[in-house]
Amino acid sequence: MTDIKHDPLVHVIVLTYRMRETARSCLESLRALTYRNLEIVVVDNDSGDGTEEMVRSDFPQAVMIQTGANLGYTGGNNAGIKYALEHGAQYILILNPDTIVENPFFIEEMVTYAEAHADVGIVGPRVFLREKNEIQNTILFPPGLWRNIVNWVRFRIDPASLEFSGDEVVDSHVLNGVCILLRAQCLRETGLFDENIFMYIEDADLDYRARRLGWKVQYLPVDSVIHVQKRDGYEMTGMVSFLLRRNSVYYLCKIGRRFDAWGYAAMSIAVLAVRAVMTMQWQAFKDYLTFCGKLIRAYRRILFGMSFDRDFGPPFTQV
């Protein structure tokens, strides 16, 4: 185990929404952590499934924050971050509820590294996906028209070429938000997650702001957790697809890359149109058309600078 001359206060934020038993497993695994100056903060986005009661009963040492509404990844984690900053946190670990601690020393190792590198604002460790023999990419790329095309070609040629979470420290544009350590001072300068985004692409936005202010965003090859991610819910016309496509265009507009945003939107609709024609099934074809219609309306309002009120928040309720 690494040696830390002092133990900076770390708040671990676990955000949950209708995942009571999954969150229970995550919180149980946190008991194995050996870092001494640690506070667990559980944020519940109004699950209504007994999560709050379970946490208060079974994990009384944890701080329980009830948001009272589904604020998404961004709003929910912001509630936890605000609490942490108000209570003296020097580092904040954002941790998905569908994770299990694999390495009980990983917080020591990450904090030790961050303490030795004062210019590093955000650190992401090695995360395993479902099983320990499969590594999830911690290093990601920000949305972009040409980047998406290049990555698509690379994946078709050699899927392994897009695996980047190796054994060396790497400066990154984007770190996967499943498990990330945030320096409190960095957050005070950058601001919190953009709540317009709700979830997905919020990591790219925060990391971009950090890098613009001179902070380093780095991958650290330290084993941390197993991400017990479900395998379903990633259909082409599903919620995740909608959020990724919508938020990518919003992000590109936000950072001033409007040409890229227009190109990304056009490519996204074109790909969906081709998929719709290729389905050869009437119901699937109708589903694609409905999805495209919702996405086009969202794109139109974002690209033309119209009111965002109907474009953000829980998907499929505003469009």
C-alpha positions as CSV (number, residue, x, y, z in Angstrom):
1,M,0.0,0.0,0.0
2,T,1.2,3.5,-0.8
3,D,2.3,5.9,1.8
4,I,0.4,9.2,2.2
5,K,1.9,11.8,4.6
6,H,-1.5,13.1,5.3
7,D,-4.9,11.8,4.4
8,P,-6.8,14.4,2.3
9,L,-10.6,14.2,2.9
10,V,-12.2,12.2,0.1
11,H,-16.0,12.1,-0.5
12,V,-17.3,9.1,-2.5
13,I,-20.5,10.0,-4.3
14,V,-22.8,7.1,-5.3
15,L,-25.8,8.3,-7.3
16,T,-28.7,5.9,-7.7
17,Y,-32.0,5.8,-9.5
18,R,-34.2,2.8,-9.1
19,M,-31.3,0.5,-8.5
20,R,-31.8,-0.4,-4.8
21,E,-30.2,-3.9,-4.8
22,T,-27.5,-2.9,-7.2
23,A,-26.6,0.1,-5.0
24,R,-26.6,-2.1,-1.9
25,S,-24.0,-4.4,-3.5
26,C,-21.9,-1.3,-4.4
27,L,-22.1,0.1,-0.9
28,E,-21.3,-3.3,0.7
29,S,-18.2,-3.5,-1.5
30,L,-17.1,0.0,-0.3
31,R,-16.6,-1.5,3.2
32,A,-13.4,-3.1,1.9
33,L,-11.8,0.3,1.1
34,T,-8.8,0.9,3.3
35,Y,-8.5,4.7,2.8
36,R,-9.0,6.3,6.2
37,N,-10.3,9.8,5.7
38,L,-13.3,8.9,3.7
39,E,-17.0,9.9,3.6
40,I,-19.6,8.0,1.6
41,V,-22.4,10.2,0.1
42,V,-25.4,8.4,-1.4
43,V,-27.6,10.6,-3.7
44,D,-31.0,9.2,-4.7
45,N,-32.9,10.7,-7.6
46,D,-36.3,10.1,-6.1
47,S,-36.3,6.3,-6.9
48,G,-39.3,5.5,-4.9
49,D,-38.1,1.9,-4.6
50,G,-36.9,1.9,-1.0
51,T,-33.4,2.9,-1.7
52,E,-33.4,5.8,0.7
53,E,-34.8,3.6,3.5
54,M,-32.3,0.9,2.7
55,V,-29.3,3.3,2.9
56,R,-30.5,4.9,6.2
57,S,-31.1,1.4,7.7
58,D,-28.1,-0.6,6.5
59,F,-25.5,2.1,5.9
60,P,-26.1,4.6,8.7
61,Q,-22.5,6.0,8.4
62,A,-23.3,7.2,4.9
63,V,-24.7,10.6,4.2
64,M,-28.0,10.3,2.4
65,I,-29.2,13.0,0.1
66,Q,-32.7,12.8,-1.5
67,T,-33.0,15.1,-4.5
68,G,-36.8,14.7,-4.8
69,A,-36.7,14.4,-8.6
70,N,-34.9,12.5,-11.3
71,L,-32.1,15.0,-12.0
72,G,-30.1,12.7,-14.1
73,Y,-26.4,11.9,-13.8
74,T,-25.5,15.6,-13.9
75,G,-28.0,17.0,-11.4
76,G,-27.8,14.1,-9.0
77,N,-24.0,14.1,-8.9
78,N,-24.0,17.9,-8.6
79,A,-26.1,17.6,-5.4
80,G,-23.4,15.3,-4.0
81,I,-20.6,17.5,-5.2
82,K,-22.1,20.6,-3.6
83,Y,-22.4,18.8,-0.3
84,A,-18.8,17.5,-0.5
85,L,-17.4,21.0,-1.3
86,E,-19.4,22.5,1.5
87,H,-18.0,19.9,4.0
88,G,-14.3,20.3,3.2
89,A,-13.6,17.6,0.6
90,Q,-10.2,17.8,-1.0
91,Y,-11.1,15.1,-3.5
92,I,-14.4,13.8,-4.8
93,L,-14.7,10.3,-6.2
94,I,-17.7,9.9,-8.6
95,L,-18.7,6.2,-8.6
96,N,-21.5,4.5,-10.5
97,P,-23.9,2.4,-8.4
98,D,-23.4,-0.6,-10.6
99,T,-19.8,-1.1,-9.6
100,I,-18.0,-3.4,-7.2
101,V,-14.7,-2.6,-5.5
102,E,-11.9,-4.9,-6.9
103,N,-8.9,-3.2,-5.4
104,P,-9.4,-2.0,-1.8
105,F,-6.3,0.3,-2.1
106,F,-7.2,2.1,-5.2
107,I,-8.2,5.4,-3.5
108,E,-4.9,5.6,-1.7
109,E,-3.1,5.0,-5.0
110,M,-5.1,7.7,-6.9
111,V,-4.8,10.3,-4.1
112,T,-1.1,9.6,-3.7
113,Y,-0.6,10.2,-7.4
114,A,-2.8,13.4,-7.4
115,E,-1.0,14.8,-4.4
116,A,2.3,14.3,-6.2
117,H,1.0,16.0,-9.4
118,A,-0.6,19.3,-8.4
119,D,-1.5,20.1,-12.0
120,V,-3.7,17.0,-12.4
121,G,-7.4,17.9,-11.9
122,I,-9.2,14.7,-12.9
123,V,-7.9,11.1,-12.7
124,G,-9.5,8.0,-14.0
125,P,-8.4,4.5,-13.0
126,R,-8.5,1.1,-14.7
127,V,-12.1,-0.3,-14.6
128,F,-13.1,-3.9,-15.4
129,L,-16.2,-4.6,-17.3
130,R,-18.5,-7.3,-15.9
131,E,-15.6,-9.7,-15.5
132,K,-12.0,-9.0,-14.4
133,N,-10.7,-10.4,-17.6
134,E,-12.3,-7.6,-19.6
135,I,-11.2,-4.0,-19.3
136,Q,-13.5,-1.1,-20.0
137,N,-12.1,1.9,-21.7
138,T,-11.4,4.7,-19.3
139,I,-9.9,6.9,-22.0
140,L,-12.6,8.1,-24.4
141,F,-12.7,10.6,-27.2
142,P,-14.9,13.7,-27.3
143,P,-17.7,13.8,-29.9
144,G,-16.8,15.0,-33.4
145,L,-17.8,14.3,-37.0
146,W,-14.3,13.3,-38.2
147,R,-13.4,11.5,-35.0
148,N,-16.5,9.4,-35.3
149,I,-15.7,8.5,-38.9
150,V,-12.1,7.6,-38.2
151,N,-13.0,5.5,-35.1
152,W,-15.7,3.7,-37.1
153,V,-13.1,2.8,-39.8
154,R,-10.5,1.8,-37.2
155,F,-13.1,-0.4,-35.4
156,R,-14.0,-2.2,-38.6
157,I,-10.4,-2.9,-39.4
158,D,-9.2,-3.8,-35.9
159,P,-11.5,-3.5,-32.9
160,A,-8.5,-3.7,-30.5
161,S,-7.1,-0.5,-31.9
162,L,-9.8,1.4,-29.9
163,E,-8.7,-0.1,-26.6
164,F,-6.6,2.5,-24.7
165,S,-6.6,1.7,-21.0
166,G,-3.2,0.2,-20.8
167,D,-0.3,0.2,-18.3
168,E,0.9,3.7,-18.6
169,V,-0.3,7.1,-17.4
170,V,-1.9,8.9,-20.3
171,D,-3.1,12.5,-20.8
172,S,-6.7,12.2,-22.0
173,H,-9.3,14.4,-23.6
174,V,-12.1,12.5,-21.9
175,L,-12.3,10.0,-19.0
176,N,-15.2,7.6,-18.6
177,G,-17.4,8.9,-15.8
178,V,-17.9,5.4,-14.2
179,C,-15.2,6.0,-11.7
180,I,-13.3,9.3,-11.6
181,L,-11.4,11.3,-8.9
182,L,-11.9,15.0,-9.1
183,R,-9.7,17.5,-7.3
184,A,-12.0,19.9,-5.4
185,Q,-9.9,23.0,-6.5
186,C,-10.4,22.0,-10.1
187,L,-14.2,21.8,-9.6
188,R,-14.3,25.2,-7.9
189,E,-12.6,26.6,-11.0
190,T,-14.4,24.7,-13.7
191,G,-17.9,24.6,-12.2
192,L,-20.0,21.5,-11.8
193,F,-21.6,19.2,-14.4
194,D,-23.7,21.0,-17.0
195,E,-27.3,20.0,-16.0
196,N,-28.6,20.7,-19.5
197,I,-27.0,17.4,-20.5
198,F,-28.8,15.2,-18.0
199,M,-26.5,12.3,-18.7
200,Y,-24.0,11.1,-21.3
201,I,-21.3,13.4,-22.8
202,E,-21.2,15.3,-19.5
203,D,-17.7,13.9,-18.9
204,A,-16.5,15.3,-22.2
205,D,-17.9,18.7,-21.3
206,L,-16.4,18.8,-17.8
207,D,-13.0,17.5,-19.0
208,Y,-12.9,20.1,-21.8
209,R,-13.5,22.9,-19.3
210,A,-10.8,21.5,-17.0
211,R,-8.2,21.3,-19.8
212,R,-9.1,24.8,-21.0
213,L,-8.1,26.1,-17.6
214,G,-4.8,24.3,-17.6
215,W,-5.7,21.2,-15.6
216,K,-4.5,17.8,-16.7
217,V,-7.0,15.0,-17.2
218,Q,-5.2,11.7,-16.9
219,Y,-5.7,8.0,-17.0
220,L,-3.9,6.2,-14.1
221,P,-3.2,2.4,-14.6
222,V,-4.5,1.4,-11.2
223,D,-7.1,-1.4,-10.8
224,S,-10.2,0.0,-9.2
225,V,-13.7,-1.5,-9.6
226,I,-15.7,-3.9,-11.7
227,H,-18.5,-2.2,-13.7
228,V,-21.4,-4.6,-13.6
229,Q,-23.0,-2.8,-16.6
230,K,-26.2,-4.3,-18.0
231,R,-26.1,-5.6,-21.5
232,D,-29.5,-4.3,-22.7
233,G,-30.8,-0.7,-23.2
234,Y,-28.4,0.2,-26.0
235,E,-30.8,-0.2,-29.0
236,M,-30.3,2.2,-31.9
237,T,-33.7,3.8,-31.2
238,G,-33.4,3.7,-27.4
239,M,-32.9,6.3,-24.7
240,V,-29.1,6.0,-24.5
241,S,-28.8,6.4,-28.3
242,F,-31.0,9.5,-28.1
243,L,-29.0,11.1,-25.3
244,L,-25.6,10.4,-26.9
245,R,-26.7,11.9,-30.2
246,R,-28.6,14.9,-28.8
247,N,-25.9,15.8,-26.3
248,S,-23.1,15.4,-28.8
249,V,-24.5,18.2,-30.9
250,Y,-25.2,20.3,-27.9
251,Y,-21.6,19.9,-26.7
252,L,-20.2,20.7,-30.1
253,C,-22.3,23.9,-30.3
254,K,-21.3,24.8,-26.7
255,I,-17.6,24.7,-27.5
256,G,-18.0,26.7,-30.7
257,R,-17.7,23.9,-33.2
258,R,-20.9,24.6,-35.0
259,F,-19.8,23.2,-38.4
260,D,-18.9,20.0,-36.7
261,A,-22.2,20.0,-34.9
262,W,-24.1,20.4,-38.2
263,G,-22.1,17.6,-39.8
264,Y,-22.5,15.3,-36.8
265,A,-26.3,15.9,-36.8
266,A,-26.5,15.2,-40.5
267,M,-24.4,12.0,-40.3
268,S,-26.5,10.8,-37.3
269,I,-29.8,11.2,-39.2
270,A,-28.3,9.7,-42.3
271,V,-27.1,6.6,-40.4
272,L,-30.5,6.2,-38.8
273,A,-32.3,6.6,-42.2
274,V,-30.1,3.8,-43.7
275,R,-30.8,1.6,-40.7
276,A,-34.5,2.2,-41.1
277,V,-34.5,1.1,-44.8
278,M,-32.4,-1.9,-44.0
279,T,-34.7,-3.2,-41.2
280,M,-37.1,-4.8,-43.7
281,Q,-39.7,-4.9,-40.9
282,W,-42.6,-2.5,-40.8
283,Q,-42.7,-2.0,-37.0
284,A,-38.9,-1.4,-36.8
285,F,-39.1,1.0,-39.7
286,K,-41.8,3.0,-37.9
287,D,-39.8,3.0,-34.7
288,Y,-36.8,4.5,-36.7
289,L,-39.0,7.1,-38.3
290,T,-40.4,8.2,-34.9
291,F,-37.0,8.3,-33.3
292,C,-35.6,10.3,-36.2
293,G,-38.4,12.8,-35.9
294,K,-37.7,13.4,-32.2
295,L,-34.0,13.7,-32.9
296,I,-34.5,16.1,-35.8
297,R,-36.7,18.4,-33.6
298,A,-34.1,18.4,-30.9
299,Y,-31.3,19.1,-33.4
300,R,-33.3,22.0,-35.0
301,R,-33.8,23.7,-31.6
302,I,-30.2,23.3,-30.6
303,L,-28.6,24.2,-33.9
304,F,-30.8,27.3,-34.4
305,G,-30.3,28.5,-30.8
306,M,-34.0,28.1,-29.8
307,S,-35.2,27.5,-26.3
308,F,-33.5,24.5,-24.7
309,D,-36.3,23.9,-22.2
310,R,-37.9,21.2,-24.3
311,D,-34.7,19.5,-25.2
312,F,-33.2,18.6,-21.9
313,G,-34.1,16.6,-18.8
314,P,-35.4,13.0,-19.0
315,P,-35.5,12.0,-22.7
316,F,-38.7,11.4,-24.7
317,T,-40.8,13.7,-22.4
318,Q,-39.9,17.0,-24.0
319,V,-39.5,16.2,-27.7
